[in-house]
Amino acid sequence: MSSLLRRVGWWARDYVYAGIWQARAFFNRTDAARFRTGAGTPIVVIPGVYESWKFVQPLVEQLHAHGHPVHVVEQLRHNRRPVAEMAERVEAHLEAHALSDVVIVAHSKGGLVGKQVMIGASGARVRGMVAIATPFGGSRYAQLMWLPTLRIFAPRNATIVALGLESAANSAIVSIYSEFDPHIPERSELVGATNIMLDTGGHFRILADPRVLAEVLSLAR
Protein backbone atom coordinates (compact mmCIF):
# COMPACT_ATOMS: atom_id res chain seq x y z
CA MET A 1 0.00 0.00 0.00
CA SER A 2 2.81 2.42 0.84
CA SER A 3 4.32 1.84 -2.62
CA LEU A 4 0.96 2.55 -4.26
CA LEU A 5 0.50 5.74 -2.25
CA ARG A 6 4.00 6.85 -3.17
CA ARG A 7 3.24 6.35 -6.87
CA VAL A 8 -0.03 8.22 -6.58
CA GLY A 9 1.85 11.09 -4.95
CA TRP A 10 4.47 11.11 -7.70
CA TRP A 11 1.74 11.07 -10.33
CA ALA A 12 -0.12 13.99 -8.72
CA ARG A 13 3.01 16.11 -8.36
CA ASP A 14 3.97 15.29 -11.94
CA TYR A 15 0.73 16.65 -13.35
CA VAL A 16 0.83 19.72 -11.12
CA TYR A 17 4.32 20.44 -12.49
CA ALA A 18 3.17 19.88 -16.08
CA GLY A 19 0.10 22.06 -15.61
CA ILE A 20 2.09 24.93 -14.15
CA TRP A 21 4.71 24.95 -16.90
CA GLN A 22 2.22 24.49 -19.72
CA ALA A 23 0.34 27.52 -18.40
CA ARG A 24 3.53 29.55 -18.06
CA ALA A 25 4.58 28.53 -21.56
CA PHE A 26 1.26 29.77 -22.95
CA PHE A 27 1.75 33.28 -21.56
CA ASN A 28 5.55 33.37 -22.02
CA ARG A 29 6.85 35.80 -24.67
CA THR A 30 10.59 35.16 -24.23
CA ASP A 31 12.66 35.46 -27.41
CA ALA A 32 14.55 32.19 -27.94
CA ALA A 33 17.40 33.98 -29.73
CA ARG A 34 18.60 35.49 -26.45
CA PHE A 35 19.95 32.08 -25.37
CA ARG A 36 22.19 31.52 -28.41
CA THR A 37 25.18 33.37 -26.95
CA GLY A 38 28.04 31.72 -25.08
CA ALA A 39 31.45 30.16 -25.62
CA GLY A 40 30.60 26.66 -24.44
CA THR A 41 29.49 23.59 -26.36
CA PRO A 42 26.33 24.37 -28.33
CA ILE A 43 23.18 22.70 -27.05
CA VAL A 44 19.99 22.02 -29.00
CA VAL A 45 16.84 21.43 -26.98
CA ILE A 46 14.00 19.28 -28.34
CA PRO A 47 10.79 19.21 -26.26
CA GLY A 48 8.24 16.42 -26.09
CA VAL A 49 4.90 16.02 -27.82
CA TYR A 50 2.43 18.87 -27.14
CA GLU A 51 5.28 20.87 -25.59
CA SER A 52 6.78 24.07 -26.89
CA TRP A 53 10.39 24.87 -26.05
CA LYS A 54 9.09 27.16 -23.31
CA PHE A 55 7.96 24.12 -21.35
CA VAL A 56 11.64 23.30 -20.77
CA GLN A 57 12.75 26.93 -20.44
CA PRO A 58 14.02 26.52 -16.85
CA LEU A 59 16.59 23.99 -18.12
CA VAL A 60 17.41 26.22 -21.10
CA GLU A 61 18.11 29.12 -18.75
CA GLN A 62 20.33 27.03 -16.48
CA LEU A 63 22.40 25.73 -19.37
CA HIS A 64 22.79 29.21 -20.79
CA ALA A 65 23.86 30.51 -17.38
CA HIS A 66 26.70 27.95 -17.49
CA GLY A 67 28.04 29.56 -20.68
CA HIS A 68 26.44 27.36 -23.33
CA PRO A 69 24.72 28.73 -26.42
CA VAL A 70 21.32 27.03 -26.33
CA HIS A 71 19.30 26.63 -29.51
CA VAL A 72 15.63 25.81 -29.68
CA VAL A 73 14.00 24.88 -32.97
CA GLU A 74 10.88 26.99 -32.98
CA GLN A 75 9.74 25.32 -36.21
CA LEU A 76 8.97 22.23 -34.12
CA ARG A 77 6.12 24.20 -32.54
CA HIS A 78 4.46 21.62 -30.24
CA ASN A 79 6.20 18.60 -31.76
CA ARG A 80 3.02 16.96 -33.06
CA ARG A 81 4.21 15.88 -36.50
CA PRO A 82 5.91 12.54 -37.33
CA VAL A 83 9.37 11.91 -35.90
CA ALA A 84 11.10 11.93 -39.31
CA GLU A 85 9.55 15.30 -40.21
CA MET A 86 10.54 16.83 -36.88
CA ALA A 87 14.07 15.50 -37.32
CA GLU A 88 14.28 17.22 -40.70
CA ARG A 89 13.41 20.52 -39.05
CA VAL A 90 16.16 20.03 -36.47
CA GLU A 91 18.63 19.14 -39.22
CA ALA A 92 17.68 22.28 -41.12
CA HIS A 93 18.38 24.34 -37.98
CA LEU A 94 21.79 22.70 -37.52
CA GLU A 95 22.68 23.45 -41.13
CA ALA A 96 21.31 26.99 -41.12
CA HIS A 97 23.30 27.94 -38.02
CA ALA A 98 26.41 25.92 -38.98
CA LEU A 99 26.30 24.07 -35.67
CA SER A 100 28.72 21.23 -34.94
CA ASP A 101 29.81 19.15 -31.93
CA VAL A 102 26.29 19.69 -30.62
CA VAL A 103 24.78 18.15 -27.51
CA ILE A 104 21.08 17.45 -27.86
CA VAL A 105 18.88 17.70 -24.76
CA ALA A 106 15.53 16.09 -25.38
CA HIS A 107 12.39 15.31 -23.43
CA SER A 108 10.09 12.37 -24.14
CA LYS A 109 9.28 12.24 -27.89
CA GLY A 110 12.12 14.72 -28.37
CA GLY A 111 14.55 11.87 -27.67
CA LEU A 112 13.15 9.90 -30.61
CA VAL A 113 13.55 12.96 -32.81
CA GLY A 114 17.08 13.45 -31.49
CA LYS A 115 18.07 9.87 -32.22
CA GLN A 116 16.66 10.20 -35.75
CA VAL A 117 18.91 13.24 -36.22
CA MET A 118 21.91 11.33 -34.88
CA ILE A 119 21.49 8.52 -37.41
CA GLY A 120 20.64 10.86 -40.27
CA ALA A 121 22.54 13.08 -42.68
CA SER A 122 23.44 15.60 -39.97
CA GLY A 123 24.54 13.02 -37.43
CA ALA A 124 28.19 14.04 -37.68
CA ARG A 125 27.20 17.42 -36.23
CA VAL A 126 26.05 15.81 -32.97
CA ARG A 127 28.40 14.84 -30.14
CA GLY A 128 25.71 13.10 -28.11
CA MET A 129 22.32 13.38 -26.49
CA VAL A 130 20.81 13.45 -23.04
CA ALA A 131 17.30 12.02 -23.40
CA ILE A 132 14.88 12.49 -20.52
CA ALA A 133 11.92 10.11 -20.16
CA THR A 134 12.06 9.01 -23.78
CA PRO A 135 9.96 5.99 -24.87
CA PHE A 136 12.74 4.29 -26.84
CA GLY A 137 10.86 1.00 -26.65
CA GLY A 138 7.45 2.61 -26.87
CA SER A 139 4.67 2.57 -24.31
CA ARG A 140 1.91 0.00 -24.13
CA TYR A 141 -0.50 2.74 -23.10
CA ALA A 142 -0.19 4.26 -26.59
CA GLN A 143 -2.10 1.32 -28.01
CA LEU A 144 -5.15 2.60 -26.14
CA MET A 145 -4.98 6.09 -27.60
CA TRP A 146 -7.11 7.10 -30.58
CA LEU A 147 -5.06 10.17 -31.53
CA PRO A 148 -2.42 9.32 -34.19
CA THR A 149 -0.08 11.79 -32.47
CA LEU A 150 0.02 9.48 -29.44
CA ARG A 151 -0.41 6.12 -31.11
CA ILE A 152 3.04 6.45 -32.66
CA PHE A 153 4.47 5.51 -29.26
CA ALA A 154 3.02 1.99 -29.42
CA PRO A 155 5.82 -0.61 -29.12
CA ARG A 156 5.03 -2.09 -32.54
CA ASN A 157 4.79 1.24 -34.33
CA ALA A 158 7.04 1.33 -37.40
CA THR A 159 8.98 4.36 -36.12
CA ILE A 160 9.66 2.80 -32.71
CA VAL A 161 10.73 -0.48 -34.31
CA ALA A 162 12.96 1.19 -36.92
CA LEU A 163 14.72 3.39 -34.36
CA GLY A 164 15.19 0.37 -32.10
CA LEU A 165 17.07 -1.42 -34.86
CA GLU A 166 19.48 1.52 -35.21
CA SER A 167 21.92 0.87 -32.36
CA ALA A 168 25.10 2.57 -33.62
CA ALA A 169 24.22 5.90 -31.98
CA ASN A 170 23.18 4.42 -28.64
CA SER A 171 26.63 4.67 -27.07
CA ALA A 172 26.46 8.46 -27.46
CA ILE A 173 23.13 8.69 -25.63
CA VAL A 174 22.50 9.22 -21.92
CA SER A 175 18.97 8.08 -21.09
CA ILE A 176 17.59 9.45 -17.82
CA TYR A 177 14.28 8.24 -16.47
CA SER A 178 12.26 7.82 -13.29
CA GLU A 179 11.75 4.73 -11.21
CA PHE A 180 8.05 5.21 -11.98
CA ASP A 181 6.86 6.91 -15.17
CA PRO A 182 3.05 7.08 -15.50
CA HIS A 183 3.36 7.42 -19.27
CA ILE A 184 6.06 4.83 -19.91
CA PRO A 185 5.58 1.80 -17.65
CA GLU A 186 8.42 0.07 -19.55
CA ARG A 187 10.75 2.92 -18.52
CA SER A 188 13.37 4.30 -20.91
CA GLU A 189 16.32 1.95 -20.75
CA LEU A 190 18.20 1.87 -24.05
CA VAL A 191 20.61 -0.97 -24.82
CA GLY A 192 24.14 0.33 -25.32
CA ALA A 193 23.39 3.76 -23.86
CA THR A 194 24.32 5.19 -20.47
CA ASN A 195 21.12 4.51 -18.52
CA ILE A 196 20.38 6.46 -15.35
CA MET A 197 17.28 5.68 -13.32
CA LEU A 198 16.40 8.35 -10.79
CA ASP A 199 14.92 7.37 -7.44
CA THR A 200 11.75 9.35 -8.04
CA GLY A 201 8.60 9.25 -10.12
CA GLY A 202 7.15 11.24 -12.97
CA HIS A 203 7.41 11.95 -16.65
CA PHE A 204 7.65 15.74 -16.52
CA ARG A 205 8.92 16.69 -13.09
CA ILE A 206 12.30 15.05 -13.59
CA LEU A 207 13.17 17.87 -15.99
CA ALA A 208 13.84 19.90 -12.84
CA ASP A 209 15.96 17.20 -11.18
CA PRO A 210 19.53 18.47 -10.55
CA ARG A 211 20.95 15.21 -11.95
CA VAL A 212 19.61 16.09 -15.39
CA LEU A 213 21.48 19.38 -15.45
CA ALA A 214 24.62 17.66 -14.12
CA GLU A 215 24.56 15.01 -16.84
CA VAL A 216 24.10 17.57 -19.60
CA LEU A 217 26.95 19.71 -18.30
CA SER A 218 29.16 16.62 -18.05
CA LEU A 219 28.47 15.62 -21.66
CA ALA A 220 28.92 19.23 -22.83
CA ARG A 221 32.33 19.74 -21.20
TIPALUM-744295 format. One record per atom (N, C-alpha, C, O): z, y, x. Coordinates in steps of 0.001 Angstrom, whole numbers, plus 500000, padded with zeros to 6 digits. Last residue first. Layout:
BEGIN
ZYX
...
END
This chain:
BEGIN
478390519178531031
478803519742532332
477636519853533281
477803520305534414
477926518018528597
477168519227528918
477548519835530253
477069520920530582
479759515974528334
478344515619528466
477513516806528956
476513516621529649
482067517580528048
481946516623529156
480487516252529390
480033516221530534
481574518953525694
481704519714526948
481558518785528157
480984519174529174
481612516774523932
480401517569524100
480438518331525417
479459518352526162
484252515905524193
483161515005524560
481853515768524753
481071515440525645
485685518141523254
485884517665524621
484729516781525075
484274516892526213
484871518293520557
484546519380521479
484644518903522924
483778519224523738
486050515853519742
484615516086519609
484170517175520579
483211516998521329
488741516197520118
488053515208520952
486542515393520885
485835515121521855
489620517991518144
489450518469519530
488696517493520426
488071517914521400
487927517912515053
488819517202515961
488571517657517396
487420517706517828
486172518970513282
487162519896513838
488123519203514804
489040519841515321
484740516813512443
484014517870513166
484976518831513851
484644519434514872
486353515329510863
486413515048512300
485584516040513113
485711516101514336
485788516027508259
486913516690508916
486966516432510407
487554517218511150
483740514334507335
483475515740507646
484551516348508547
484247517092509480
484747511840506998
483349511951507410
483025513367507881
482146513570508719
487874510172507660
487031511244507145
485632511203507714
485375510614508764
490842509605509627
489883509249508596
489070510441508159
489514511584508271
491855508470512912
491963509352511755
490940508903510728
490241507913510946
491486507897515751
492563507369514924
492841508337513771
493914508933513678
488028507500516475
489208508349516399
490222507760515421
489853507197514391
486100505669518620
486679505677517284
487979506472517293
488911506151518030
483287505947520398
484655506464520378
485140506510518929
484645507296518121
480915504453522466
481479504515521124
482948504926521180
483746504336521908
478100504995524112
479532505186524322
480148505407522958
479926506452522346
475683502372523297
476145503758523393
477601503790523844
478254502752523946
475210499711522928
474682500327524139
475105501764524339
474917502326525418
475253499921519444
475182499031520608
474535499744521796
473448500309521677
477339502032517795
475945501866518203
475912501044519484
476489501444520496
479419502551514992
479252501947516319
477772501683516589
477049501178515730
480281503791512672
479095504301513368
478906503735514759
478295504376515615
481223502049509602
481477502920510752
480172503198511506
479089502872511021
480799500856507225
480452500070508419
480795500788509718
480676500217510802
481315502821505379
482346501798505583
482076500923506802
482995500318507353
480678505871505222
480086504826506062
481142503756506317
481799503775507358
482167507485503592
480732507420503361
480066506274504114
479023505768503699
484777507402504451
484502507077503053
483024506989502723
482661506467501669
485835505940507312
484831506906506861
484460506549505427
483879505488505200
488416505391509441
488020505208508050
487065506326507660
487427507502507673
488305506066512102
488792504725511747
488379504386510315
488037503243510011
485330508014512700
486707507819512264
487037506351512062
486154505514511876
483349508509515692
483527508245514279
484998507964513972
485799507709514872
480779509221517939
482178509455517589
482339509259516083
481552509784515296
478711508155520419
478914508079518973
480406508172518668
481193507320519081
476643509387522738
478077509220522498
478260509252520985
477991510269520346
473751508220524368
474369508691523130
475870508401523144
476302507310523514
472356507016526311
472544508464526463
473213509072525235
473241510293525078
471995504440525521
472935504674526628
473205506153526859
474175506509527529
469962504577523597
471363504420523183
472363504735524287
473453505239524018
467311504619524154
468025505900524225
469523505755523999
470274506711524191
466465501991523752
466378502573525096
467208503843525231
467751504118526301
466338500871521231
467636500873521918
467628501589523267
468687501775523867
465018500666518300
464789501515519478
466109501689520223
466907502560519879
465909499367516100
465144498578517069
464871499344518356
464534498750519380
467028501396514623
467897500375515190
467206499533516249
467843499045517182
464808502735513700
465635503386514717
466563502377515386
466853502490516577
463935500801511821
463084501188512955
463901501847514063
463704501545515240
466093500733509989
465693499520510727
464894499889511974
465142499356513056
466090503355509022
467287502803509661
466924501603510523
467395501476511653
463485503429507905
463878504358508984
465079503831509741
465094503852510972
463530501445505905
462602501330507036
463004502231508202
462875501837509361
466702500204504841
465672501243504785
464824501195506053
465337500935507141
468787498504504915
467458497909505031
466338498944504898
465160498588504850
471066500159504578
470883499392505824
469482498817506009
469029498657507143
470351503404503288
470579501990503018
470270501179504282
469306501484504984
469672506011503606
470742505505504468
471077504039504186
471999503493504792
467882506749501711
467338506454503042
468393505887503988
468062505349505044
469244507538499488
468890506120499588
468319505757500960
468281504582501324
469401510275499599
470560509483500017
470232508007500191
470888507312500966
466924511129498758
467533511789499919
468695510982500474
468948510998501679
466485509786496365
465807509317497580
466412509896498852
466419509245499897
469218509124494263
468466510175494939
467806509620496204
468495509037497040
470753507007493480
469419507096492895
468576508188493540
467355508193493390
472824504727495317
472404506093495019
470992506108494430
470138505317494832
473438502279496206
473862502597494847
473399503980494404
473567504354493243
472769502166498811
471990501324497904
472297501624496447
471524501272495555
474701503589500090
473415504259499814
472555503460498849
471709504020498152
476761501907500694
476903502743499504
475582503397499112
475366503722497944
476155500797503107
475870500001501912
476023500804500631
475478500428499593
474479502682505477
475688502573504668
475361501796503401
474395502110502705
473206502366508877
473128502611507448
474489502525506777
475513502323507430
473675502264511513
473352501003510859
473209501137509356
473104500139508644
474211504946511962
473156504290512745
472729502964512117
471558502588512185
475327507347510478
475127505987509964
474002505258510684
472959504980510092
477626509291512365
476218509007512061
476044507564511584
476562506646512220
479909510769513235
479845510106511917
478408509853511478
478029510167510350
478188512534515571
479475512494514875
479271511903513483
478551512466512657
476820512214518739
476598512018517305
477944511797516625
478740510965517061
475682513808521400
476965513447520808
476737513407519303
476492514436518673
473075512933523631
473508513382522316
474922512922522015
475309511797522331
471106514070526475
471889513104525714
472322513704524395
471982514843524076
468962515551527480
469860514838528397
470626513747527661
470775512633528165
465667516046526512
467033515814526045
467834515013527071
467425513925527476
463050516135527214
463766517415527204
465253517253526881
466014518217526967
462012513689526798
462319514045528188
463071515367528282
463661515678529317
461363513680524064
462569513019524536
462977513386525951
464165513393526270
459196514605522746
460025515602523438
461298514996524021
462207515722524424
458091512386521509
457316513077522543
458135514080523345
457806514375524494
461040510295520929
459729510859520636
459106511593521817
459532511443522963
463581509564521225
462595508519521492
461168509009521273
460209508249521410
464932511915520586
465123511327521907
464085510258522243
463747510067523410
464273512290517903
463781513242518907
463847512610520296
462918512755521090
465709510184516821
464255510199516662
463619511159517662
462551510876518206
468283511062517379
467777509870518071
466260509803517967
465592509409518923
468397513278515631
468508513452517077
467982512262517845
467305512429518860
468245512027513150
467191512963513550
467196513129515068
466145513122515709
470637510666513289
469395509903513147
468205510765513563
467285510299514235
472406512804513433
472329511874514550
471089510996514495
470547510620515534
472136514014510955
471632514717512123
471520513818513338
470651514024514186
473557512456509200
472110512244509279
471511512920510506
470501512462511040
476355513266511128
475855512373510089
474349512124510226
473904511631511263
475643515872513362
476573515313512388
475829514446511384
474793514846510855
475125516381516863
474618516091515527
475698515504514634
476554514742515084
473989517956519598
475236517698518883
474860517551517417
474341518483516803
472164517350522533
472139517453521075
473530517137520534
474169516174520958
471530519056525418
472487518155524782
472422518405523278
472601519532522815
468620519308527480
469384519692526293
470392518614525912
470137517419526065
466732519631529462
468065519150529811
469066519472528699
470206519857528959
465037522510528013
465057521233528723
466490520900529116
467361521770529109
463019524628525993
464327524066526302
464193522725527017
463341521908526669
461100526502525069
461018525918526412
462364525360526868
462791525597527998
460999527229522477
461985527937523305
462054527371524727
462953527715525495
459035525547521480
458875526994521313
459811527786522219
459468528876522676
460099522988522024
458875523445522678
458760524969522639
458429525601523642
462333522943520350
462482522703521789
461286523234522563
461436523850523618
461063523341517873
462017524339518379
462205524185519886
462234525176520616
459585521009517652
458876522285517680
459774523389518226
459312524269518952
461688519170517483
460780519141518633
460027520458518759
459853520967519866
462696519852514964
463530520028516157
462659520063517405
462869520896518287
460519519121513414
460952520524513414
461861520819514608
461803521902515190
460440516395513868
459297517220514284
459683518691514334
459220519425515206
462783515625512618
462681515500514074
461524516354514603
461631516962515668
462082515973509972
463123516828510540
463080516794512074
463312517806512735
460208513904509757
459795515295509553
460809516263510146
460432517264510756
461816511657510194
460695511934511101
460241513391510976
459927514034511978
463639511798507992
464102511914509373
462965512296510316
463140513176511159
462598513772505117
462672512539505911
463021512791507377
462736513855507925
464790516547504079
463497515882504214
463635514616505069
464680514405505685
467165517876504144
466940516964503017
465635516171503145
465410515225502391
468521519935505650
468237518604506197
468027517551505099
468633516480505125
468621522488504780
469756521625504461
469474520156504782
470117519256504243
466831523778507372
467465524203506120
468664523305505825
469648523357506563
465353523450509586
465883522228508972
466465522513507592
466581521618506754
464850525935510538
463792525315509735
464238523986509119
463571523459508229
466885526520512252
467020526989510877
465957526393509956
466138526350508739
468415524901514470
467030524876513995
467054525244512519
467222524386511653
470381526502516919
470318525809515635
468883525923515141
468219526934515372
471635526428520183
470488526628519305
470680525847518020
471089524686518032
473703528000522414
473666527029521322
472529527387520376
472467528493519840
474497528224525746
473583528725524719
473437527648523648
473084526509523954
477902528082526714
476666527357526436
475785528113525437
476269528585524408
480440529139527192
479321529557528036
478003528856527781
477065529018528561
482403528633525407
482509527954526701
481282528218527580
481117527570528613
481518529875523138
482621530511523860
482841529884525229
483401530523526120
479723527955522248
479208529213522788
480281529932523603
479985530528524638
481519526077521301
480626525726522403
480058526977523061
479929527044524283
482712527529519210
483520527028520329
482649526704521540
483008527025522673
480544528001517495
481252529123518114
482075528677519319
482125529374520332
479896525380516729
478900526224517408
479602527351518151
479287527625519309
482195524706515341
481878523994516585
480859524780517397
480953524838518624
481969526487513135
483149526524514024
482896525835515360
483334526324516401
479440525712511946
479558526935512754
480823526988513605
480762527500514723
478640523689510355
479226523305511643
479421524517512551
479552524378513767
477577525062508254
478648524124507960
479366523706509244
480559523405509223
475447526405509245
476694527156509093
477868526268508719
479023526672508852
473279524796509096
473950524868510394
475293525577510275
476179525376511105
473805523108505928
473111524069506780
473855524113508111
474934523536508241
473638519907504491
474411520871505278
473464521854505967
472439521455506520
472276517866503328
472864518871502435
473726519890503178
474463520651502553
472905515807506144
472175516024504900
472984516958503982
474206516849503880
474186517566509088
473906516416508244
473143516795506979
472786517955506775
472754519549511831
473736519207510793
473313517986509987
472225517444510179
472390519789515168
471665519277514001
472694518856512948
473432517895513164
472168521982517885
473022521432516838
472182521022515633
471368521801515137
471693521908521275
471004522019519994
471834521285518950
472159520110519115
472515523649524201
472950522697523180
472174522971521897
472019524121521485
472023524036527708
471670524369526327
472051523245525363
471923522061525674
474631524523530010
473638523587529487
473304523943528041
474210524131527230
475276528086530565
475556526659530603
474396525815530099
473319526329529799
474959530749530248
474376530163531450
474563528650531521
474061528005532442
473991532514527239
474918531721528040
474203531036529185
473002530771529117
472784532860523837
473054533371525177
474030532453525909
474794531713525287
472541532085521221
471591531521522194
471812532007523620
471087531595524526
474004533151519180
474634532082519950
473731531526521051
474121530588521746
472476534929517767
473555535489518599
474192534430519500
474852534774520480
470779533594516079
470271533983517397
471369534493518323
471200534485519543
471975533304513595
472060532191514546
471645532586515958
472103531986516930
473901535653512052
472592535457512658
472705534387513753
473447534557514720
475838535101509117
475768535165510586
474350534882511070
473680533983510563
476589535121506498
475331535800506854
475174535943508366
474449536820508834
478071532968504147
477979533374505547
476607533990505849
475579533420505482
478270531814501691
478440533275501754
478256533837503165
478282535054503354
477857529131502302
477046529773501259
477100531292501371
476094531972501170
479838528520504133
478444528535504578
477558529273503584
476616529961503977
482066528511502495
481943529553503528
480503529658504015
480008530754504278
481463526220500992
481598527523500337
481433528658501341
480747529644501071
481513524299502979
480281524494502223
480313525851501528
479302526552501483
484158524518503794
483103524946504706
481740525052504040
480893525821504494
485573523612501497
485849524933502086
484677525403502933
484244526549502815
484538521034501125
484385522062500102
484574523468500647
483833524391500305
485349519714503463
483923519880503174
483693520981502157
482764521776502298
488168519828503149
487511520435504321
486046520721504020
485552521818504280
488399518334500804
488875519722500832
488203520471501980
487729521595501812
487433515913501715
486652516654500728
487128518091500578
486333518974500255
489455515207503541
488061515287503970
487239516135503009
486445516975503433
491728515026502029
491640516111503012
490202516306503485
489782517422503789
491021512710500540
491276513989499877
491125515149500853
490469516144500542
490808510774502601
489668511066501739
489829512436501086
488892513235501074
493410510724503599
492301511114504466
491098511557503632
490461512572503917
494731509775501284
495053511089501849
493956511604502750
493600512781502688
493597507257501058
493422508221499967
493703509640500464
492998510584500107
494575506149503414
493134506345503240
492837507340502128
491932508166502246
497301506081502855
496834506849504001
495346507146503865
494899508255504161
497340504346500709
497747505738500502
497261506622501645
496861507766501431
496566501998502036
495742502547500961
496068504015500731
495165504837500575
498725501653503769
497380501835504319
496456502453503288
495654503328503613
500782501242501951
500836502424502813
499476502717503426
499102503878503589
500000498787500825
500000500000500000
500000501262500858
499311502233500545
END
